Amino acid sequence: MTHPIVNIDELDPQPLPPQYAPHGPAAERYAGRLAAIGPRTGMQQLSGNLVALAPGFRAFPFHSHRVNEEMFIVLEGTGQVRIGPETYPIRAGDIIACPAGGPETAHQLINTGTTELRYLAFGTTRSPEVAEFPETGKYGVLIRDAQGDGVSELGLRTMGKLGQKVDYWEGN
């Protein structure tokens, strides 16, 4: 069994792998560094990351999850969280709940402070998952593989644009 305890001091947030890292104009706004907690502790139905954000940056686009819930615990720094149409100030000690839903539960953390914003991000890992991005009209579908990481050839991860459909029989 994987050791069930990890200390935050042992976690070293790193940039996203190249295949998931922001590029082009997005790289100017998104620069979250993450340290995975789940794999280190043996979690299988709950994901967790320590996230570090430099001032002025976000880790991910404004999005909602149709299936999974997320919770954020602010450890250091200040910023804002957008949830649906509202924006709230956040600071160390805040616990932020983001239940599953549509655009009304879309969320995004932003470092609006002058020092690094560090927070713990936890989420359920039910599959399949559909994420929606209300500002861009995009959606993502994730079907996790047997290992639960959704990255191997057995998993499926795809992005699309709402309203762009492909006929079921196309190409058959």
C-alpha contacts under 8 A as a table, 3 or more apart, distances in Angstrom:
res1	aa1	res2	aa2	distance
1	M	42	G	7.19
2	T	40	R	6.68
2	T	41	T	5.60
2	T	42	G	5.19
3	H	6	V	7.74
3	H	40	R	7.20
3	H	41	T	5.51
3	H	42	G	7.19
4	P	40	R	7.75
4	P	41	T	4.50
4	P	42	G	6.61
5	I	41	T	6.17
6	V	10	E	6.88
6	V	37	I	7.68
6	V	40	R	7.42
6	V	41	T	6.93
7	N	10	E	5.41
7	N	11	L	7.16
8	I	11	L	5.33
8	I	50	L	7.87
9	D	12	D	7.86
11	L	35	A	5.89
11	L	36	A	7.99
11	L	50	L	7.33
12	D	34	L	7.73
12	D	35	A	5.78
13	P	33	R	5.00
13	P	34	L	4.28
13	P	35	A	4.21
13	P	50	L	6.64
13	P	51	V	6.57
13	P	52	A	6.54
14	Q	33	R	4.66
14	Q	34	L	5.22
14	Q	35	A	6.24
15	P	21	A	7.39
15	P	31	A	7.25
15	P	32	G	6.52
15	P	33	R	4.41
15	P	34	L	6.41
16	L	20	Y	5.96
16	L	21	A	5.04
16	L	32	G	7.49
16	L	33	R	6.44
16	L	34	L	6.98
17	P	20	Y	5.56
17	P	21	A	5.84
18	P	21	A	4.96
21	A	27	A	7.98
22	P	26	A	5.56
22	P	27	A	4.89
22	P	30	Y	6.46
22	P	31	A	7.44
23	H	26	A	5.63
23	H	27	A	4.89
24	G	27	A	5.80
24	G	28	E	7.87
25	P	28	E	5.68
25	P	29	R	7.65
26	A	29	R	5.50
26	A	30	Y	5.99
27	A	30	Y	5.32
27	A	31	A	6.63
28	E	31	A	7.74
29	R	56	G	7.29
29	R	57	F	5.22
29	R	58	R	6.24
30	Y	57	F	5.42
30	Y	58	R	4.84
30	Y	59	A	5.32
30	Y	60	F	6.43
30	Y	61	P	7.91
31	A	53	L	6.72
31	A	54	A	7.49
31	A	57	F	6.02
31	A	58	R	6.35
31	A	59	A	5.74
32	G	51	V	6.49
32	G	52	A	5.85
32	G	53	L	5.08
32	G	54	A	7.65
32	G	57	F	7.30
32	G	58	R	6.31
32	G	59	A	4.09
32	G	60	F	7.53
33	R	51	V	5.67
33	R	52	A	5.17
33	R	53	L	6.61
33	R	59	A	7.49
34	L	49	N	6.02
34	L	50	L	5.59
34	L	51	V	4.67
34	L	52	A	6.50
35	A	49	N	5.30
35	A	50	L	5.08
35	A	51	V	6.67
36	A	39	P	6.68
36	A	40	R	7.24
36	A	47	S	7.96
36	A	48	G	6.05
36	A	49	N	4.48
36	A	50	L	6.62
37	I	40	R	5.42
37	I	41	T	6.39
37	I	47	S	7.18
37	I	48	G	4.99
37	I	49	N	5.23
37	I	50	L	7.20
38	G	41	T	5.37
38	G	42	G	5.96
38	G	43	M	4.80
38	G	44	Q	7.19
38	G	46	L	6.88
38	G	47	S	5.12
38	G	48	G	5.25
38	G	49	N	7.41
39	P	42	G	5.21
39	P	43	M	6.22
39	P	44	Q	7.91
40	R	43	M	7.91
43	M	46	L	5.84
43	M	47	S	6.90
44	Q	47	S	7.35
44	Q	125	T	7.67
44	Q	148	G	7.09
45	Q	124	T	5.84
45	Q	125	T	5.18
45	Q	126	R	7.09
46	L	122	F	6.78
46	L	123	G	5.60
46	L	124	T	4.56
46	L	125	T	5.65
47	S	122	F	5.47
47	S	123	G	5.18
47	S	124	T	6.16
47	S	125	T	6.46
48	G	120	L	7.00
48	G	121	A	5.46
48	G	122	F	4.32
48	G	123	G	6.52
49	N	120	L	5.74
49	N	121	A	5.22
49	N	122	F	6.63
50	L	118	R	7.08
50	L	119	Y	5.86
50	L	120	L	4.65
50	L	121	A	6.38
51	V	59	A	7.82
51	V	118	R	5.57
51	V	119	Y	5.35
51	V	120	L	6.15
51	V	121	A	7.02
52	A	116	E	6.62
52	A	117	L	5.77
52	A	118	R	4.55
52	A	119	Y	6.77
53	L	57	F	6.07
53	L	58	R	6.64
53	L	59	A	6.83
53	L	111	N	6.41
53	L	116	E	5.54
53	L	117	L	5.07
53	L	118	R	6.40
54	A	57	F	5.81
54	A	111	N	6.75
54	A	115	T	6.80
54	A	116	E	4.72
54	A	117	L	6.50
55	P	111	N	5.12
55	P	112	T	6.01
55	P	113	G	5.76
55	P	114	T	5.53
55	P	115	T	5.90
55	P	116	E	5.91
55	P	117	L	7.31
56	G	110	I	7.00
56	G	111	N	5.30
56	G	112	T	5.51
56	G	113	G	7.42
57	F	110	I	5.97
57	F	111	N	5.60
57	F	112	T	7.79
58	R	61	P	7.41
58	R	108	Q	7.38
58	R	109	L	6.09
58	R	110	I	4.73
58	R	111	N	6.46
59	A	108	Q	7.97
59	A	109	L	7.21
59	A	110	I	7.62
60	F	108	Q	6.74
60	F	109	L	7.91
61	P	108	Q	6.47
61	P	133	F	7.32
62	F	82	R	7.75
62	F	106	A	6.10
62	F	107	H	5.31
62	F	108	Q	4.88
62	F	133	F	6.05
62	F	134	P	7.29
62	F	135	E	7.24
63	H	103	P	7.58
63	H	106	A	4.60
63	H	107	H	5.52
63	H	108	Q	6.93
63	H	131	A	6.54
63	H	132	E	5.45
63	H	133	F	4.49
63	H	134	P	6.66
64	S	100	A	7.01
64	S	101	G	6.49
64	S	102	G	5.91
64	S	103	P	6.24
64	S	105	T	5.76
64	S	106	A	3.95
64	S	107	H	6.28
64	S	131	A	5.47
64	S	132	E	5.28
64	S	133	F	6.66
65	H	68	N	5.68
65	H	69	E	7.03
65	H	99	P	7.94
65	H	100	A	5.19
65	H	101	G	5.99
65	H	102	G	6.98
65	H	105	T	7.90
65	H	106	A	7.47
65	H	129	E	7.12
65	H	130	V	5.97
65	H	131	A	4.48
65	H	132	E	6.52
66	R	100	A	5.11
66	R	101	G	4.88
66	R	102	G	6.28
66	R	129	E	6.65
66	R	130	V	5.47
66	R	131	A	6.15
66	R	132	E	7.75
67	V	100	A	5.47
67	V	101	G	7.33
67	V	126	R	6.82
67	V	127	S	7.78
67	V	128	P	7.73
67	V	129	E	5.55
67	V	130	V	6.75
68	N	99	P	7.26
68	N	100	A	5.39
68	N	123	G	6.63
68	N	124	T	5.31
68	N	125	T	6.43
68	N	126	R	6.21
68	N	129	E	6.98
69	E	97	A	7.94
69	E	98	C	5.87
69	E	99	P	4.60
69	E	100	A	5.03
69	E	123	G	5.42
69	E	124	T	5.70
70	E	97	A	6.35
70	E	98	C	5.09
70	E	99	P	6.40
70	E	100	A	7.92
70	E	121	A	6.97
70	E	122	F	5.50
70	E	123	G	4.16
70	E	124	T	6.79
71	M	95	I	7.09
71	M	96	I	5.53
71	M	97	A	4.68
71	M	98	C	5.91
71	M	121	A	5.82
71	M	122	F	5.18
71	M	123	G	6.30
72	F	95	I	5.69
72	F	96	I	4.98
72	F	97	A	6.67
72	F	119	Y	6.44
72	F	120	L	5.47
72	F	121	A	4.56
72	F	122	F	6.36
73	I	92	A	7.92
73	I	93	G	6.72
73	I	94	D	5.84
73	I	95	I	4.55
73	I	96	I	6.39
73	I	119	Y	5.39
73	I	120	L	5.06
73	I	121	A	6.69
74	V	77	G	7.63
74	V	90	I	7.57
74	V	91	R	6.28
74	V	92	A	4.79
74	V	93	G	5.47
74	V	94	D	5.36
74	V	95	I	6.54
74	V	117	L	7.75
74	V	118	R	6.26
74	V	119	Y	4.27
74	V	120	L	6.49
75	L	91	R	7.86
75	L	92	A	4.83
75	L	93	G	6.09
75	L	117	L	7.73
75	L	118	R	5.50
75	L	119	Y	5.08
75	L	120	L	7.25
76	E	91	R	7.03
76	E	92	A	4.87
76	E	93	G	8.00
76	E	116	E	7.34
76	E	117	L	5.55
76	E	118	R	5.10
76	E	119	Y	6.92
77	G	91	R	5.91
77	G	92	A	5.98
77	G	111	N	7.96
77	G	113	G	6.74
77	G	115	T	6.05
77	G	116	E	5.90
77	G	117	L	4.41
77	G	118	R	6.53
78	T	89	P	7.51
78	T	90	I	5.57
78	T	91	R	4.40
78	T	92	A	6.79
78	T	111	N	6.46
78	T	112	T	6.67
78	T	113	G	5.14
78	T	115	T	7.78
78	T	117	L	6.12
79	G	89	P	5.90
79	G	90	I	5.21
79	G	91	R	6.56
79	G	109	L	7.27
79	G	110	I	5.58
79	G	111	N	4.36
79	G	112	T	4.44
79	G	113	G	5.46
79	G	117	L	7.22
80	Q	87	T	6.54
80	Q	88	Y	5.46
80	Q	89	P	4.46
80	Q	90	I	5.25
80	Q	109	L	5.84
80	Q	110	I	5.23
80	Q	111	N	6.52
80	Q	112	T	6.49
81	V	87	T	5.71
81	V	88	Y	5.37
81	V	89	P	6.50
81	V	90	I	6.67
81	V	107	H	6.82
81	V	108	Q	5.56
81	V	109	L	4.41
81	V	110	I	6.21
82	R	85	P	7.20
82	R	86	E	5.75
82	R	87	T	4.37
82	R	88	Y	6.41
82	R	106	A	7.61
82	R	107	H	5.14
82	R	108	Q	5.20
82	R	109	L	6.51
83	I	86	E	5.43
83	I	87	T	6.31
83	I	88	Y	7.97
83	I	98	C	7.85
83	I	104	E	7.08
83	I	105	T	5.78
83	I	106	A	5.50
83	I	107	H	4.47
83	I	108	Q	6.95
84	G	103	P	5.95
84	G	104	E	4.24
84	G	105	T	5.15
84	G	106	A	5.08
84	G	107	H	6.47
85	P	104	E	7.06
90	I	94	D	6.36
91	R	94	D	5.90
98	C	105	T	6.36
98	C	106	A	7.88
98	C	107	H	7.18
99	P	105	T	6.62
100	A	105	T	6.79
101	G	104	E	6.92
101	G	105	T	5.53
101	G	106	A	7.75
102	G	105	T	5.72
102	G	106	A	6.67
102	G	132	E	7.30
103	P	106	A	4.98
103	P	132	E	7.51
103	P	133	F	7.91
103	P	134	P	6.09
106	A	132	E	7.91
106	A	133	F	7.66
106	A	134	P	7.63
111	N	116	E	7.44
111	N	117	L	5.92
113	G	116	E	7.61
113	G	117	L	7.63
125	T	148	G	7.81
126	R	129	E	6.71
127	S	142	L	7.05
127	S	143	I	5.46
127	S	144	R	5.97
128	P	141	V	7.15
128	P	142	L	5.71
128	P	143	I	4.53
128	P	144	R	6.85
129	E	141	V	5.73
129	E	142	L	5.15
129	E	143	I	6.49
130	V	139	Y	6.90
130	V	140	G	5.60
130	V	141	V	4.63
130	V	142	L	6.50
131	A	139	Y	5.51
131	A	140	G	5.06
131	A	141	V	6.52
132	E	137	G	7.43
132	E	138	K	6.10
132	E	139	Y	4.37
132	E	140	G	6.48
133	F	136	T	5.78
133	F	137	G	5.77
133	F	138	K	5.19
133	F	139	Y	5.89
134	P	137	G	5.25
134	P	138	K	7.08
137	G	161	K	5.78
137	G	162	L	5.51
138	K	159	M	6.99
138	K	160	G	5.59
138	K	161	K	4.28
138	K	162	L	5.74
139	Y	159	M	5.69
139	Y	160	G	5.39
139	Y	161	K	6.08
139	Y	162	L	6.75
140	G	157	R	7.21
140	G	158	T	5.61
140	G	159	M	4.30
140	G	160	G	6.30
141	V	156	L	7.52
141	V	157	R	5.72
141	V	158	T	5.43
141	V	159	M	6.48
142	L	150	G	6.73
142	L	155	G	7.58
142	L	156	L	5.61
142	L	157	R	4.57
142	L	158	T	6.76
143	I	150	G	6.14
143	I	155	G	5.55
143	I	156	L	5.00
143	I	157	R	6.53
144	R	147	Q	7.51
144	R	148	G	5.03
144	R	149	D	5.80
144	R	150	G	3.89
144	R	151	V	7.52
144	R	154	L	7.86
144	R	155	G	4.95
144	R	156	L	6.68
145	D	148	G	5.16
145	D	149	D	6.29
145	D	150	G	5.12
145	D	151	V	7.39
145	D	152	S	6.79
145	D	153	E	7.97
145	D	154	L	5.20
145	D	155	G	4.24
145	D	156	L	7.65
146	A	149	D	7.92
146	A	154	L	7.53
146	A	155	G	7.90
147	Q	150	G	7.71
149	D	152	S	7.27
149	D	155	G	7.76
150	G	154	L	7.65
150	G	155	G	4.59
150	G	156	L	6.30
150	G	157	R	6.88
151	V	154	L	7.80
151	V	155	G	5.84
151	V	156	L	7.43
151	V	157	R	7.59
152	S	155	G	5.55
153	E	156	L	7.52
160	G	164	Q	7.60
161	K	164	Q	5.77
162	L	165	K	7.91
166	V	170	E	6.90
167	D	170	E	5.22
169	W	172	N	5.44
